[in-house]
Each structure stands twice: as structure tokens, then as C-alpha cells.
């Protein structure tokens, strides 16, 4: 499996478990306290525009196919189907603490909550689960307090500094200090592929004063190109994460539409990828 990469260095690796491909961060694996992955389109049973590892129940795919896809993710991660806990992603910066009583929420039982784009826990076995087709996955591992977080950050979450909000939630709940956290910014749309309107660009110009030229390219026609990767990197570094504790993706979902779902590349005709993180 060969991806188009923005930079040549090894940031993400492809790992296969019994023929099931997953993207993993060596930096997170080196903590020794978590298992994690970011899925690709490969290894599932869905068909048509959802081919093959679609992880969305709400985009028109057959439910039994999506259920089988989750069984395959569970097997590859070495966990149980019932251990996944879902977000309810609506582009907020709401972060929820979950535990063993939440196992299966969104998959085998009702969530019981709405408008949640980030999850945190300090309980082993619970698989935090977020879903993507261009937006940014943010992984957090606190090896000192044995706590983790996983958050979804589209442009609204990014301008709302979802990375900082998640770190603050982990500090409040678990005593986490940002300088102790190992973080990763996951596969998502790159700046070259991500065109935004002027009203969105203005929000970023107001929020990230002094960094406008780093994160925005003005195309001169009322359109801009936004660098979500670097913007989230700035957010995490300014929140106190150490540079050597941060892995920034070099894989674009839109540039790799045959291997990864991309809302922009497919014009909305697609399934969902998944980011997963669990304490061992």
C-alpha cells in the first residue's frame, strides 16, 4: 500500500494484522500503554461508493456490512466489538469523559449524549472512536497519568482550538500536564486540496494573529487554501505540548482517494474512516 506523502520522513507506518491494513504512529506506539490506528478504505466488505471498509451507519451502506467492518477493526486491534465508544460529531469543541459503563455506545446501544466531538478516558480497554473523511483526528496519550484523548477537528473545531480544549479536559479530569502528553495529528486534507471561502479565512485570521501567512494562501479570488495540519500543530504547541512529543501527519485524504475516504474528492459520495485509541 503506497500513499502519496507531503513529506518523505516516516511519520505514519502501515501495519497489517492478518491482512487488515492500518495506519499507526510509531511515536504513540513507543509509549507502550496504548493501541491505536487510523483505518484505510481497505480490508472491509462494503461495496460501491463505500468500498470497502466503511465505518458509517448513516450514509446509506448496509448495516450488516458496517457491523462486519467493525468486527474486523476489533480483531485487528485485539479488542472486543463491544468495547468501542463513539462520538456524536457535530463540529463542536465538546469533550466527554467516558468509562467502562459507556462501552458500546453508538454501536450496540444508544449513545445517551449528543454534540460530542472529543472523548477522554483513563480506563483500559475502552476504545475511543472518531470518524473522518477529510477532517483532522487528534490523538492524546498521557503516559504519566495513564489517560488518553481522541478528538475530531474540522475547520470549526480547529478555529475553536479543539486540541487545547481536549488537553484542558484531560488536565481537569486526570491532572494531565500538556508537556507530558504525546500527541499525533492524523491523516486529513492537505492545504493544496483544501480551498475555503473568505468568511472562513477571516475567522482564522482573527484567531491566529501573526500566523496568517503560515496557515493561509490567498488565491486572490475570494478563495483561500487552509493548512489544517500546521494550524493544529500551532494550537498544540501553544497549549504546551513539546515539539518532540508531536507527530504531524504527512498523508492527505484527498490526495489518496483510492486508499482513504475524502468528502471533497468524492463530492460527498463516500463512507467514513475511523480513528481509534485505547489504553492497554
N, C-alpha and C positions, 0 to 999 in steps of 0.2 A: 504494500500500500504506500504510494508515493504522493505526498502533498506538495502543493505549491507553497513555499515559505517566504515570508517577508525578509527574514534574515537567515543566514546559514547555520548559526550556532544551535546546539542541541538544547532546546527548552522543553519540548514535549517528546515523548517516545511512544511508539506504537507497541503495545503488549498484546499478545494473543493468549487466551485461555481456551483450550480445546477448540481452536479455530475461530473463536469470537474475538474480534479486534476492539481494543480500547486505547484511548489516548491517556497517558499518565504523565505526571510531573515528577521527575527524579527528586526535586527539592522537597516535595511533600512526602515522598516515599522514604526519604532519608531520616525523617523524624522517628520512624519505627512505631508510631502509635495510631496510624490511620490506614485505611484502604480507600481508594478513590478511583474515579475515572471520568472521562468525557467520552460519550459514545459517538460512533460514526453512523452512516446510513447502512453499514454492512452488518450481516450476521442475524437478521431477523426473518420474519415470514410475511410481512405486509407486501402488498402488490400495488402496481400502478404508480401514481404520484407519491405514494407512501413507501415505496420500496427502499430498504426492506425492514430496517429497524426503527419504525415509527413508534414514538412513546407518548402520543397524544390520543386521548379518548374522545376529543371534541372536534376533530377536523374532518370526520366522515369515514374514517377507517373502520373495519370490522372489529368489534370489541374483543372477540376471541383471538384475533391476530395480535392486538396490542397486549393482551394478557400474556400470550405466549412470549412476546418480546420481553416483557418484564421478567418472566421466569428465566429467560436466557441471561439477562443482565444480572439477576440474583445469583445464578450459578457461576458466572464469570467472576463476580465479586466475592464468592464464597460466603454468601449470606442467604437468608430465607426470604421468600416472596413477601411474607407478611411484615417485614421489617422496614419497608420504605415509608417515609413520611413526606407528603407533598406540600409544596407552597400553594397559594392561590394567587397567581401573579396578575396584578393589575397596574403595574408600573408605579407602585408606591415605594416608600422607603420604610415600610413597616417590617419589623423583625420580631419573630416569635420564638420563645424558648419552648423546646419540645423534649419529651422523655419517653420512657417505655410505654406509658399509657396512650401515647399518640401513634404507636406502631400501626401501620396500615391505613392511616388517614389519607384519603384521596384515592386509594387503590382498592381496599377491601371493605372500607367503611367510610362514612361521611367525615369530611374534614372537621366540621363544627366551628370553623372560622372562615373569614373572608379577608381579601385585600392584604395578603401576606406575601412579600417578595423575598424575605430572608428568614432562615432558620438557624438556631443555635442550640447546642446541647453539650452536656458533659457526661452523658450516659453512653457507655459502649453498646454497640450492636444496632443502634438506631441509624438508619441510612437517610441522611438529609438528601432531598431530591429537588432539583430545579430544572427548568426546561427552556429550550432555545431554538432559534432559527436565524440568528444574527446578533442578538443582544449579548451582553457580557456576563459570563459566570465569574464570581469572585469566591475563592476558597480561602479559608482561615483555619490555621492549626496552632493552638497554644499548647506547646509541649510541657510547659511549667505547671499549668493548672488542669491539663488534660481536658481541654474544651475545644470545640470546633464550631465553625460557622460556614454557611454557604448561601450566597445571595445572588439574585438576578438584578442586573443593572442595565437597562436600556438607556436611551438618552435622557429620559425623565429621571430615572434613578441616578444616573451619573451627575446630572446638574444638581441633584439633591444630595450628592455625596454619600451614596449608599455604602461605600466602603468604610467611611468614617462612622456612619450610623451603626453599622454592624459591629465595629470594634468597640464603640461606646456601649452597645448592648452586652457584649461579652465582658467588658470591664464591670458593668453594673451587676451582672448575674454571677460571674465567676471570678472576678478580681483580675482579669486579663490586663496585662500591660502591652501596648502596641509594639514596643521594641522587642518583646519576646515572641511575637507571632510570626509564623511562616505563612506567606501568602502567595497566591497564584491568580493571575488574570487569564481566564480561559479563552478558547477559540471563539471568535466573533468576527463581525465585519470590519475590514480594514479601512483606513482613511481613503484610499484610492477608490474604493467601491461605495463609500457612504456619503452621499450627497444629501444636504439638508437645506431647508428654506431659511430665509433671512431672520424670521422671527425666532426660530430655534437658535440660530447663531448668536443673536443678541442676548439670549439667556445665558449662554456660555461666556460671552464677552463680559457680562456683568458679574458672573460668579467667579471667573478665573482671571481677574485683572492682572496684567503683567505677563500672562501666558497665552494671550490670544494668538500670536503668530506661531506658537508651538503646537497648538491644537487645531487651528482653523486655517484653511486655504480659501481665500476669497476668489471665486471664479469670475467675478465682475459682472454677473448677470442676475444678481439677487440670489444666487446659489452659493453654497459653501461646502467644503469637504471637511468632515469632523474626524479627528483621531480619538476614538473612544479608548484605545489601548493606553495611549500616553496620558489622557485625561485621568483615567482611573489610577494610573501609576502615580501621577501628581497627588491625587487625593490620598492614597495610602501612605506615601512618603511624608506628606504634610501632617498626616494623622499620627506619625511617629514610627511607622514600620521602617526597619533598617533596610537599606538598599540590597544588602547581601541576603536578606530574607525574603526577597520578592522575585518571583518568576513571571515574566510578561510574555504572553503568547506571541508566536510569530506565524500562526495559521489562521487564515481568513476563511470564514464560512462561505462567503460569496465567490471567492476565487476557486473554491474547491466544491462546487455544487454537485459534482458526481459522487463525492465521498461524504459530504456534510449537507444537511438541510439548510437552505437560505431562503428567507422570505422574499428578499429583494431579487435574487436571481431567478426564483421560480414564479414571481408575481403573485405570491400567496398560495400557490398550489403545492403544498408540501406537508410533511409531517414534522415532528419535533425530535430534537436531540436531547440528551439528558446529561446533567452533571450530578455526580453522586459522591458523598463523603461520609465516612463512618469511623468512629473510634473503634479500635480493636479491643 
